[in-house]
Amino acid sequence: MKITPTVLLTQLITCAVHASGDASRLGETAQFNISESRADVSLTEFAQQSNMTVIVPFEQVVNIKTQPLQGHYTIVEAALHLIEGTGLNLSVSGSGKLFIRTDDDSKGKDSMLQKNKLSSAIIVAMSSLAGAQAIAQDAADGNFEEVVVTGIRGSLERSMDIKRDSSGVVDAISAEDMGKFPDTNVAESLQRITGVSIDRSGGEGQSVTVRGFGPSFNTVMVNGRQMATENQDRAFSFDTLSAELVRGVNVYKTSNPSMASGGIGSAIDVQTARPFDFNGLEMFGSIKGTYESLNEKTYPTVSGLISNTFADDTLGVLLAVSHSERENYVNSLFTAGYRPGLNLFNEQGDLQAGNVTPPRNLDMRTEQQKRTRTNANVSLQYAPSDDVTVTFDGFHSNYEVDAKLNALAAWFEPNRVTDVDFNNETRTVTYMNNVGTEDTRAATDFVVNHGDSKFVTLNAFGLNVEWDVTDELVAKFDASYSDAENDMAGKENFGVIGHINTYDFDLSSGRPLANHEGYNGSEIPDRSIMKMHVGSPGGPNSQDEINELRADFEYTPYNTSGFTSMRFGAYRQEREKAYYSVGVDNGSLYGGYYASAPEELMTKFTAPSFFPGAQDTWWTFDNWELYDVMLTEEKANENDEMRGNDIGTTWQALQDGNMFELTVNDDRYTVREDISSLYLDFTFEGDVMNLPWTVNVGARYAETSTSVDAVQTVLSDIVATGDPTLFETVEGSPTEVTESNSYTNLLPSINAKIDLQDDMVLRFASYETITRPTLTELSPALNIGQPRLQNLTASGGNPNLKPFTAENWDISYEWYYGDASYLSVAYFNKEVENFIVTLAADEEFTLADRAETPDNICATDQCADIAADEGLPDELRGLSETLRVTRPRNAETAEVNGLELAWTHLWDNGFGVTLNATKTDSNAQLSEDRDQTFALIGLGDSQNAVVFYERGPFQARVAFNNREQFLQAINNGPASEPLTVDTYGQWDVSASYDVNDIFSVYFEGVNVTEEELVSRGREEDQIISVFDTGARYSVGLRARF
């Protein structure tokens, strides 16, 4: 039967005698049996089956398809389920009448309710003509409220709707309410998603790994726009974002042509609030205090949002601000790595142990981190007509980390060892004593380092125009700009004061510890015996800029069978990343512990809540004050006197090096990357054996060009020294070099889904993706290693790198058996080529100045003809040399596959549970082969469990996340050994209580069991580091007006 306004009006009159007492019946349960169909048909059936008054904008919903609805539901639950994922919204008047509105109505565009134009709406069920007049009056007076489900249940429902309605494999996180994200950190919420793991900094989530692919393999966007990064690679730092300003996050695990290329792991879109998301004036505010367990202090976080619409809801303005301060401590035990195959001797040269693996060093450390983060977000929206919406977004983040590391440090050398114990199977040293004498110069060190500090600014601006060109064609135009900078140039500093001493290394407690002679709790040697060792200011500066232009079009024809839509568009990105660092040339002039450190320079330091059995008290100092002392002529002469050098030698070296004047190092570079893309895809719908299906198929074409400006070190000569096995390089003035490269990629994809039942979905996807090389790897700058006999080495970047390419396929099954309850199983496979690994190859260098270097034995025209029988090493003959150069190169392939399981269930009594697990596998895992040069970083299994309760004004949640052991680096430390991170499980808790409709109080606990993060070398007993960040607890007040 054809549905017309006349037919519907007839149905209204027929149903009129049955509909009464609407407001009192909203919570009643009714039986529904409505199949998937056009909204105008299904909403009519809904009105009949519920016996409720429903107002529908008939002309605006005829081309919208609603969800099937079977079973017993309350009236409101049934209406929400019917329209989920359709773009329709439900409102309820004060008298209990139901209003169905489109998104445009919600935003004030062509609103039949606000403009009181009911001619385009059909009242599909009413109690009487007087009732219709009352409904119209309610609409005119604005006496209705939107039904918005908040809290944990609402968050899960919205996330499930996004997953269910997507064409590919997508997981989402939605804010429980504005300013109320599920976790205190965006990355920590992302780890609750199957296949997503995170890395932490200072106890906070910072970067993400998706399906075994690390941070640089995941494209991060904010409101669909790629964000600049403050580091040297492509990884986005989520700790620069305040969770209070985030409305939701979508993780796209499969790709389609409309998505920007670059993420083999995933594309992650962070969404902030906009004014048309709200009805009129809305205000939110939150204040909380966070208690840090290690330093036992509390610090504030405040956030607020105000949004309003004007001019008949055609103009909207939103402003949101968040500010947090936090001072945390990170206790750690750390070694740079283990050195296999060493022979250990005592001072007299007697062998103590052969072919063993001792640690390079051991630092017992506490880092004090003062973190200050300020975010501001502004959004303006304007709808000049029913067909056009203009949106401007502005975002600013300022994130400062003032990190001061204090360490009690021991440096181990193989020629001053006594009393060695080691594991016979692994050959790992478990105990050894290093003897400190005037000859061995073994020393207890006090290290102060500000190397982990940050001064990050991030800005992003975007302008978007959405235009309904016709009823069948929608156009979207977007222009955006983003920049990021971490300016630590000249702000970092490193210093060491110490004294000759004896100390040991001991693994017997299960943690690596060092016992320093004369140190016993608060009793430590007098500061009068302390000597200066190293002082070195410096630091890097990293900058990133991204400009984007995008044009997207979607054509959706009416009254077609099979073909339902076509999308096409163009994209342009211009990116520039620059890096430089500064330093000094005289940082080691006092090396060796000769000149005394002034007593007034040092104060006693006690590490808070330090590791059991570890020495927790030593001396500390201010590096800038240390530098001032080092730059005095008095201390320079003392250094010469104690060394036995001519007085004035150190002072002259300081003056020749402009004291501690900072100079720009030769590692600077600027990389420009331009990307141009076109895409086209088609969506088809139909049914087979009465099972609805949808297929999206298309391709994206991308052209990428890169240009790199860098400083190239010129190798002029290699000359002899007093050591016959050691040579020195003569380097010419650095020269500017420019290298360029380009490549193209065609990335096809197909995403298909079929509804096996009304609540069951089967998906399949096949697609190609790329990840472009890290920009810092493109720099051709060359670093010459220390030349030794038969060992001439160098390292550098590679401007000719190609992108990683991957062929992917996914299959998943999803069963949605409740409003926010579902079960899903997904399998994925990725075959990746062009993996970038660091490999060495021979490269020949012309020594331009060999024949002219003063006192060089080759300083003759016959240099190239000197015979080998003259006893001259090969390294000193000829006008060119072959160096073994280590560079990143495209050389490896890998296959990764995995299984993702997820289950979310909500009971009627308020309890709920979310469980998921990810199992991954690859042919590129770490083996026992010590010559292995490639393995997949970050690959590992993970599990999540969340149990919650929500009823009335109270809600509580307990969450557990477990990430199993994974490889963090394949070449770590002085011996380039692998580094693995132990299995780490963390418990978090939260609770809140709604005092009234405006105020709620809440509590949060992070890492409440105070778990430690442990990393190891190749063998189980080679502990590289132990990190303890403690727990943190927050209590706050949240308000919504």
Buried (B, 14 or more C-beta within 10 A) or exposed (E): EEBEEEEBEEBBEEBBEEBBEBEEBBEBEBEBEBEBBBBBBBBBBBBBBBBBBBBBBBBBBBBBBBBBBBBEBBBBBBBBBBBBBBBBBBBBBEBBBBBBBBEBBBBBBBBBBBBEEBEEBBBBBBBEEEBBEBBBEBBEEBBBEEBEBBBBBBBBBBBBBBBBBBBBBBBBBBBBBBBBBBBBBBBBBBBBBBBBBBBBBBBBBBBBBBBBBBBBBBBBBBBBBBBBBBBBBBBBBBBBBBBBBBBBBBBBBBBBBBBBBBBBBBBBBBBBBBBBBBBBEBBBBBBBBBBBBBBEBBBEBBBBBBBBBBEEBBBBBBBBBBBBBBBBBBBBBBBBBBBBEBEBBBBEEEEBBEEBBBBBBBBBBBBBBBBBBBBBBBBBBBBEEEBBBBBBBBBBBBBBBBBBBBBBBBBBBBBBBBEBBBBEEBBBBBEBBBBBEEEBBBBBBBBBBBBBBBBBBBBBBBBBBBBBEEEBBBBBBBBBBBBBBBBBBBBBBBBBBBBBBBBBBBBEEEBBBBBBBBBEEEEBBEBEBBBBBBBBBBBBBBBBBBBBBBBBBBBBEEEEEEBBBBBBBEBBBBBBBBBBBBBBBBBEBBBBBBBBBBEEBBEEBEBBBBBEEBBBBBBBBBBEBBBBBBBBEEBBBBBBBBBEEEEEBBBEBBEEBEEBEBEEBBBBBBBBBBBBBBBBBBBBBBEEEEEBBBBBBBBBBBEBBBBBBBBBBBBBBBBBEEEEEEBEBBBBEBEEBEBEBEBEBEBBBBBBBBBBEBBBBBBBBBBBBBBBBBBBBBBBBBBBBEBEEEBBBBBBBBBBBBBBBBBBBBBBBBBBEBBBBBBBBBBBBBBBBBBBBBBBEEBEBEBBBBBEBEEBBBBEEEBEEBEEEEEBBEBBBBBEBEBBBBBBBBEBBBBBBBBBBBBBBBEEEBEBBBBBBBBBEBEBBBEEEEEBBBBBBBBBBBBBBBBBBBEEEEBBBBBBBBBBBBBBBBBBBEBEBBBBBBEBBBBBBBBBBBEEEEBBBBBBBBBBEBBBBBBBBBBEBBBBBBBBBBBBBBBBBBBBE
